[in-house]
């Protein structure tokens, strides 16, 4: 069953088109930011794990393996290689020294930030080409989407657990414009 079968055909087609455009746009931004990291020896697996750790904080190895969908030994091997490059570090759990936690290192955070800077630069260049009316329309649409995301998050707390500090909404200058 399609995710849009509960919608009337016109809305379903529109939603599918928006999701396709959104996915393509975000994918392009992700690729551009990732290319620079790849030149620094950061693989997509490394990037994924660092992003996950940046979002969720320190995690035990078993949880890392679970989130990556790999065995404990595969997760350990990946973390070993990343630790050798200085992208992550292992620390002991403060209350149970038997538990090893993995977290992003300062170097890993710097690399993640470098990718964000590239994506932000491209986003500013793209948005800078839109006229004021289109920018205002986009800002209102994103505010609408964000409010519905908050509603869905309230309905399904497990799906949106571990809020990220970067998830706070950015202030948007609301200026009236015709739609």
Residue pairs with C-beta under 8 A, 6 or more apart in sequence:
2 12
4 11
4 12
4 15
4 16
5 12
7 15
29 119
29 122
29 123
30 119
32 118
32 119
32 122
33 115
33 116
33 118
33 119
34 44
34 47
34 115
36 114
36 115
36 118
37 46
37 47
37 111
37 114
37 115
38 44
40 111
40 114
41 85
42 50
42 85
42 87
42 111
45 78
46 78
46 81
46 82
46 85
46 87
47 112
47 115
48 68
49 64
49 68
49 78
49 79
49 82
49 88
50 82
50 87
50 88
50 104
50 108
50 111
50 112
51 112
52 59
52 64
52 67
52 68
53 59
53 64
53 88
53 102
53 103
53 104
53 108
54 104
54 108
54 109
54 112
54 164
55 162
55 164
56 67
56 162
57 103
57 162
58 91
58 101
58 102
58 103
59 67
59 101
59 102
59 103
60 93
60 99
60 100
60 101
60 102
61 72
61 75
61 76
61 79
61 100
61 102
62 72
64 75
64 79
64 102
65 71
65 72
65 74
65 75
65 76
68 74
68 75
68 78
70 78
79 88
79 90
79 102
82 88
82 108
83 89
83 90
85 107
86 105
86 107
86 108
87 104
87 105
87 107
87 108
87 111
88 102
88 103
88 104
88 105
88 108
89 102
89 103
89 105
90 100
90 101
90 102
91 100
91 101
91 103
92 99
92 100
92 101
93 99
93 100
93 101
104 112
127 135
127 138
130 138
132 177
133 177
133 178
136 175
136 177
137 177
137 179
139 172
139 173
139 174
140 174
140 179
142 172
143 172
146 169
152 159
152 160
153 159
153 160
